[in-house]
Amino acid sequence: MSSDKIAVIGDRDTVTGFQMAGVTDISTPSNPEETRNSLIQYFRDPRMGLIIITEPLAVEVEDTILELSEAPIPVILLIPDRQGATGAYESVLKELIRRAVGIEIHV
């Protein structure tokens, strides 16, 4: 089965930009529970290859992202929103590296 779909979870501005580029699987959640549900829904789609989520929303569901990131596909990618980078990707990346190699790496 190919992993050829892309989903975006983010604020209206971010999602609109990706819609203009042709992404049809989008979500603009209004609370952490909706964010978590969207993430899990997209993750369960066997054709999903990439889930893009904005950093502010990712912070709210970091535990779920870390748990789902144990699977190689789909890839979960954190991106900044229109306000700019928050550094949330660093904490997720550090935890994934710590799990993979067993020690904490400073990035």
Rosetta constraint file for C-alpha pairs under 8 A:
AtomPair CA 1 CA 46 HARMONIC 7.44 0.50
AtomPair CA 1 CA 47 HARMONIC 6.89 0.50
AtomPair CA 2 CA 47 HARMONIC 5.92 0.50
AtomPair CA 3 CA 46 HARMONIC 7.05 0.50
AtomPair CA 3 CA 47 HARMONIC 4.44 0.50
AtomPair CA 3 CA 48 HARMONIC 5.11 0.50
AtomPair CA 3 CA 49 HARMONIC 4.26 0.50
AtomPair CA 3 CA 50 HARMONIC 7.98 0.50
AtomPair CA 3 CA 73 HARMONIC 7.86 0.50
AtomPair CA 3 CA 74 HARMONIC 7.51 0.50
AtomPair CA 4 CA 47 HARMONIC 5.93 0.50
AtomPair CA 4 CA 48 HARMONIC 6.12 0.50
AtomPair CA 4 CA 49 HARMONIC 5.46 0.50
AtomPair CA 5 CA 47 HARMONIC 5.85 0.50
AtomPair CA 5 CA 48 HARMONIC 4.54 0.50
AtomPair CA 5 CA 49 HARMONIC 5.40 0.50
AtomPair CA 5 CA 50 HARMONIC 6.67 0.50
AtomPair CA 6 CA 23 HARMONIC 6.44 0.50
AtomPair CA 6 CA 24 HARMONIC 7.94 0.50
AtomPair CA 6 CA 25 HARMONIC 6.69 0.50
AtomPair CA 6 CA 48 HARMONIC 6.07 0.50
AtomPair CA 6 CA 49 HARMONIC 6.07 0.50
AtomPair CA 6 CA 50 HARMONIC 4.86 0.50
AtomPair CA 6 CA 51 HARMONIC 5.87 0.50
AtomPair CA 6 CA 52 HARMONIC 7.54 0.50
AtomPair CA 7 CA 23 HARMONIC 6.81 0.50
AtomPair CA 7 CA 24 HARMONIC 7.25 0.50
AtomPair CA 7 CA 25 HARMONIC 4.64 0.50
AtomPair CA 7 CA 26 HARMONIC 5.56 0.50
AtomPair CA 7 CA 42 HARMONIC 6.91 0.50
AtomPair CA 7 CA 48 HARMONIC 7.47 0.50
AtomPair CA 7 CA 50 HARMONIC 6.40 0.50
AtomPair CA 7 CA 51 HARMONIC 4.81 0.50
AtomPair CA 7 CA 52 HARMONIC 6.08 0.50
AtomPair CA 8 CA 15 HARMONIC 6.35 0.50
AtomPair CA 8 CA 18 HARMONIC 7.40 0.50
AtomPair CA 8 CA 23 HARMONIC 7.63 0.50
AtomPair CA 8 CA 25 HARMONIC 6.45 0.50
AtomPair CA 8 CA 26 HARMONIC 4.82 0.50
AtomPair CA 8 CA 27 HARMONIC 6.35 0.50
AtomPair CA 8 CA 51 HARMONIC 5.88 0.50
AtomPair CA 8 CA 52 HARMONIC 4.68 0.50
AtomPair CA 8 CA 53 HARMONIC 5.83 0.50
AtomPair CA 9 CA 15 HARMONIC 6.98 0.50
AtomPair CA 9 CA 26 HARMONIC 5.86 0.50
AtomPair CA 9 CA 27 HARMONIC 4.76 0.50
AtomPair CA 9 CA 28 HARMONIC 5.92 0.50
AtomPair CA 9 CA 29 HARMONIC 7.41 0.50
AtomPair CA 9 CA 35 HARMONIC 7.39 0.50
AtomPair CA 9 CA 38 HARMONIC 7.45 0.50
AtomPair CA 9 CA 39 HARMONIC 7.63 0.50
AtomPair CA 9 CA 51 HARMONIC 7.58 0.50
AtomPair CA 9 CA 52 HARMONIC 6.16 0.50
AtomPair CA 9 CA 53 HARMONIC 4.66 0.50
AtomPair CA 9 CA 54 HARMONIC 6.63 0.50
AtomPair CA 9 CA 57 HARMONIC 7.98 0.50
AtomPair CA 10 CA 14 HARMONIC 6.01 0.50
AtomPair CA 10 CA 15 HARMONIC 5.85 0.50
AtomPair CA 10 CA 27 HARMONIC 6.48 0.50
AtomPair CA 10 CA 28 HARMONIC 5.26 0.50
AtomPair CA 10 CA 29 HARMONIC 7.16 0.50
AtomPair CA 10 CA 53 HARMONIC 5.76 0.50
AtomPair CA 10 CA 54 HARMONIC 5.20 0.50
AtomPair CA 10 CA 57 HARMONIC 6.84 0.50
AtomPair CA 10 CA 81 HARMONIC 7.62 0.50
AtomPair CA 11 CA 15 HARMONIC 6.15 0.50
AtomPair CA 11 CA 28 HARMONIC 5.48 0.50
AtomPair CA 11 CA 29 HARMONIC 7.69 0.50
AtomPair CA 11 CA 54 HARMONIC 7.61 0.50
AtomPair CA 11 CA 81 HARMONIC 7.41 0.50
AtomPair CA 12 CA 16 HARMONIC 5.95 0.50
AtomPair CA 12 CA 28 HARMONIC 6.21 0.50
AtomPair CA 13 CA 17 HARMONIC 6.40 0.50
AtomPair CA 13 CA 82 HARMONIC 7.36 0.50
AtomPair CA 14 CA 18 HARMONIC 6.60 0.50
AtomPair CA 14 CA 81 HARMONIC 6.41 0.50
AtomPair CA 14 CA 82 HARMONIC 7.08 0.50
AtomPair CA 15 CA 19 HARMONIC 6.12 0.50
AtomPair CA 15 CA 26 HARMONIC 6.51 0.50
AtomPair CA 15 CA 27 HARMONIC 7.42 0.50
AtomPair CA 15 CA 28 HARMONIC 7.32 0.50
AtomPair CA 16 CA 20 HARMONIC 6.23 0.50
AtomPair CA 17 CA 21 HARMONIC 6.61 0.50
AtomPair CA 18 CA 22 HARMONIC 6.47 0.50
AtomPair CA 18 CA 23 HARMONIC 5.52 0.50
AtomPair CA 19 CA 23 HARMONIC 4.78 0.50
AtomPair CA 19 CA 24 HARMONIC 6.13 0.50
AtomPair CA 19 CA 26 HARMONIC 7.85 0.50
AtomPair CA 27 CA 38 HARMONIC 6.75 0.50
AtomPair CA 28 CA 35 HARMONIC 7.96 0.50
AtomPair CA 29 CA 34 HARMONIC 5.19 0.50
AtomPair CA 29 CA 35 HARMONIC 5.30 0.50
AtomPair CA 29 CA 38 HARMONIC 7.80 0.50
AtomPair CA 30 CA 34 HARMONIC 6.58 0.50
AtomPair CA 30 CA 35 HARMONIC 7.54 0.50
AtomPair CA 31 CA 35 HARMONIC 6.38 0.50
AtomPair CA 32 CA 36 HARMONIC 6.09 0.50
AtomPair CA 32 CA 57 HARMONIC 7.31 0.50
AtomPair CA 32 CA 60 HARMONIC 5.72 0.50
AtomPair CA 32 CA 61 HARMONIC 6.55 0.50
AtomPair CA 33 CA 37 HARMONIC 6.11 0.50
AtomPair CA 34 CA 38 HARMONIC 6.08 0.50
AtomPair CA 35 CA 39 HARMONIC 6.15 0.50
AtomPair CA 35 CA 57 HARMONIC 6.92 0.50
AtomPair CA 35 CA 61 HARMONIC 7.27 0.50
AtomPair CA 36 CA 40 HARMONIC 6.19 0.50
AtomPair CA 36 CA 61 HARMONIC 6.19 0.50
AtomPair CA 36 CA 64 HARMONIC 7.11 0.50
AtomPair CA 37 CA 41 HARMONIC 6.01 0.50
AtomPair CA 38 CA 42 HARMONIC 6.15 0.50
AtomPair CA 39 CA 43 HARMONIC 6.02 0.50
AtomPair CA 39 CA 51 HARMONIC 7.73 0.50
AtomPair CA 40 CA 44 HARMONIC 6.18 0.50
AtomPair CA 41 CA 45 HARMONIC 6.80 0.50
AtomPair CA 42 CA 48 HARMONIC 6.71 0.50
AtomPair CA 42 CA 51 HARMONIC 7.24 0.50
AtomPair CA 43 CA 48 HARMONIC 6.82 0.50
AtomPair CA 43 CA 51 HARMONIC 7.64 0.50
AtomPair CA 43 CA 68 HARMONIC 7.78 0.50
AtomPair CA 43 CA 74 HARMONIC 6.50 0.50
AtomPair CA 44 CA 48 HARMONIC 7.92 0.50
AtomPair CA 48 CA 73 HARMONIC 7.76 0.50
AtomPair CA 48 CA 74 HARMONIC 5.83 0.50
AtomPair CA 49 CA 73 HARMONIC 6.03 0.50
AtomPair CA 49 CA 74 HARMONIC 4.39 0.50
AtomPair CA 49 CA 75 HARMONIC 6.26 0.50
AtomPair CA 50 CA 73 HARMONIC 7.57 0.50
AtomPair CA 50 CA 74 HARMONIC 5.10 0.50
AtomPair CA 50 CA 75 HARMONIC 4.83 0.50
AtomPair CA 50 CA 76 HARMONIC 6.02 0.50
AtomPair CA 50 CA 77 HARMONIC 7.25 0.50
AtomPair CA 51 CA 74 HARMONIC 6.67 0.50
AtomPair CA 51 CA 75 HARMONIC 6.11 0.50
AtomPair CA 51 CA 76 HARMONIC 4.78 0.50
AtomPair CA 51 CA 77 HARMONIC 6.14 0.50
AtomPair CA 52 CA 76 HARMONIC 5.91 0.50
AtomPair CA 52 CA 77 HARMONIC 4.79 0.50
AtomPair CA 52 CA 78 HARMONIC 5.97 0.50
AtomPair CA 52 CA 79 HARMONIC 6.99 0.50
AtomPair CA 53 CA 57 HARMONIC 6.87 0.50
AtomPair CA 53 CA 58 HARMONIC 6.30 0.50
AtomPair CA 53 CA 76 HARMONIC 7.32 0.50
AtomPair CA 53 CA 77 HARMONIC 6.24 0.50
AtomPair CA 53 CA 78 HARMONIC 5.10 0.50
AtomPair CA 53 CA 79 HARMONIC 6.25 0.50
AtomPair CA 54 CA 58 HARMONIC 6.14 0.50
AtomPair CA 54 CA 78 HARMONIC 5.54 0.50
AtomPair CA 54 CA 79 HARMONIC 4.88 0.50
AtomPair CA 54 CA 80 HARMONIC 5.48 0.50
AtomPair CA 54 CA 81 HARMONIC 5.56 0.50
AtomPair CA 55 CA 59 HARMONIC 6.19 0.50
AtomPair CA 55 CA 78 HARMONIC 5.57 0.50
AtomPair CA 55 CA 79 HARMONIC 5.68 0.50
AtomPair CA 55 CA 80 HARMONIC 5.42 0.50
AtomPair CA 55 CA 81 HARMONIC 6.78 0.50
AtomPair CA 55 CA 85 HARMONIC 7.20 0.50
AtomPair CA 55 CA 86 HARMONIC 6.57 0.50
AtomPair CA 55 CA 87 HARMONIC 7.70 0.50
AtomPair CA 55 CA 88 HARMONIC 5.73 0.50
AtomPair CA 55 CA 89 HARMONIC 6.91 0.50
AtomPair CA 56 CA 60 HARMONIC 7.05 0.50
AtomPair CA 56 CA 80 HARMONIC 7.81 0.50
AtomPair CA 56 CA 81 HARMONIC 7.51 0.50
AtomPair CA 56 CA 86 HARMONIC 7.29 0.50
AtomPair CA 56 CA 88 HARMONIC 7.59 0.50
AtomPair CA 57 CA 61 HARMONIC 6.96 0.50
AtomPair CA 58 CA 62 HARMONIC 5.61 0.50
AtomPair CA 58 CA 65 HARMONIC 7.43 0.50
AtomPair CA 58 CA 78 HARMONIC 7.05 0.50
AtomPair CA 58 CA 88 HARMONIC 7.38 0.50
AtomPair CA 59 CA 88 HARMONIC 6.27 0.50
AtomPair CA 61 CA 65 HARMONIC 6.39 0.50
AtomPair CA 62 CA 66 HARMONIC 6.17 0.50
AtomPair CA 62 CA 92 HARMONIC 7.17 0.50
AtomPair CA 63 CA 67 HARMONIC 6.24 0.50
AtomPair CA 64 CA 68 HARMONIC 6.08 0.50
AtomPair CA 65 CA 69 HARMONIC 5.86 0.50
AtomPair CA 65 CA 76 HARMONIC 7.46 0.50
AtomPair CA 66 CA 70 HARMONIC 6.96 0.50
AtomPair CA 66 CA 92 HARMONIC 6.82 0.50
AtomPair CA 66 CA 95 HARMONIC 7.69 0.50
AtomPair CA 66 CA 96 HARMONIC 7.11 0.50
AtomPair CA 69 CA 75 HARMONIC 7.15 0.50
AtomPair CA 69 CA 76 HARMONIC 6.80 0.50
AtomPair CA 69 CA 96 HARMONIC 7.94 0.50
AtomPair CA 78 CA 88 HARMONIC 7.90 0.50
AtomPair CA 78 CA 89 HARMONIC 5.96 0.50
AtomPair CA 79 CA 85 HARMONIC 7.46 0.50
AtomPair CA 79 CA 89 HARMONIC 7.78 0.50
AtomPair CA 80 CA 84 HARMONIC 5.20 0.50
AtomPair CA 80 CA 85 HARMONIC 4.55 0.50
AtomPair CA 80 CA 86 HARMONIC 6.97 0.50
AtomPair CA 81 CA 85 HARMONIC 6.98 0.50
AtomPair CA 87 CA 91 HARMONIC 7.34 0.50
AtomPair CA 88 CA 92 HARMONIC 6.67 0.50
AtomPair CA 89 CA 93 HARMONIC 5.92 0.50
AtomPair CA 90 CA 94 HARMONIC 5.97 0.50
AtomPair CA 90 CA 107 HARMONIC 7.23 0.50
AtomPair CA 91 CA 95 HARMONIC 6.26 0.50
AtomPair CA 92 CA 96 HARMONIC 6.26 0.50
AtomPair CA 93 CA 97 HARMONIC 6.15 0.50
AtomPair CA 94 CA 98 HARMONIC 6.05 0.50
AtomPair CA 94 CA 104 HARMONIC 6.87 0.50
AtomPair CA 94 CA 105 HARMONIC 6.49 0.50
AtomPair CA 94 CA 106 HARMONIC 7.17 0.50
AtomPair CA 94 CA 107 HARMONIC 7.19 0.50
AtomPair CA 95 CA 99 HARMONIC 6.18 0.50
AtomPair CA 95 CA 104 HARMONIC 7.71 0.50
AtomPair CA 96 CA 100 HARMONIC 6.17 0.50
AtomPair CA 97 CA 101 HARMONIC 6.05 0.50
AtomPair CA 97 CA 102 HARMONIC 7.65 0.50
AtomPair CA 97 CA 103 HARMONIC 7.67 0.50
AtomPair CA 97 CA 104 HARMONIC 7.10 0.50
AtomPair CA 97 CA 105 HARMONIC 6.95 0.50
AtomPair CA 98 CA 102 HARMONIC 4.99 0.50
AtomPair CA 98 CA 103 HARMONIC 4.91 0.50
AtomPair CA 98 CA 104 HARMONIC 4.88 0.50
AtomPair CA 98 CA 105 HARMONIC 6.81 0.50
AtomPair CA 99 CA 103 HARMONIC 7.49 0.50
